[in-house]
């Protein structure tokens, strides 16, 4: 079963230096992108996750499972 890109985490931080929202994907090494607005950053982040997973599967690489929130 292929991983569902919509289940991966995104960390979004505003970079004053770059005047952009920086997106990192903790589960996917090197998975990051940016956007001029938070909304654009989210769209770019989802696209980056999809491309990362597609490339890893094409190269027969292991794809980490998405994080799952645990109730307190």
N, C-alpha and C positions, 0 to 999 in steps of 0.2 A: 504494500500500500504506500502510495506517495504521500509525503508530508503536506499538510495543508498550510500554505503560506500565510493565511489570515490568522493563524494561531500563534505566530511568533511575536516576541516582545520587541518593542521599539522604545528606546530612550531618546527623548528629544530635549535638547538644551539650546538656549539662545547664546550665540557667540557675538558679543559686542564688537570684538576685533574684526570678525568677518561680516558682521551685519547680516547674519543668516541663522537659521535654525539647523542645528547639526543633529542628525539621526544616527544612532548606532543600534545594532542588533546583537544583543549579548550572546545569543545562542550560535551565531554564525561568525566565525573568525574573519575579520576584515570586512564584515558587512556594515557599511556606513554610507551615508549620502547627506544631502542638505537641501534646503529650500528657502526661498526668500520670505515666505510666510509659514506659519505653523501648518496650515492646510496643505500647502504645496509640499512641505517636508513629509507629511504623512503619506501623501500620494507617492512621492519619490521613494520613501522608505518601503512601502508595499511593493513597488516595482523592483527595488533592489533585492528584497527577500525572494521574490519570484525568480529573478534572474540568477541569484546565487544558488538556489535550490536546483534550477534547471541545469546550470553548468556543472554542479557537483554530481548530479545523477548521470549526466552525459559522460562524465569522466569516471564513473563507477566509484565515486568517493562517498564516504560516510556522511550523512546529513544528521546533525544533532536533532533530537526531539525538541519541540517547543516546551518552554517552561509552563508549569501548571500552578495556578494560584491555590494555596492551601488555606482553608479557613483557620482563623486563630483559635 
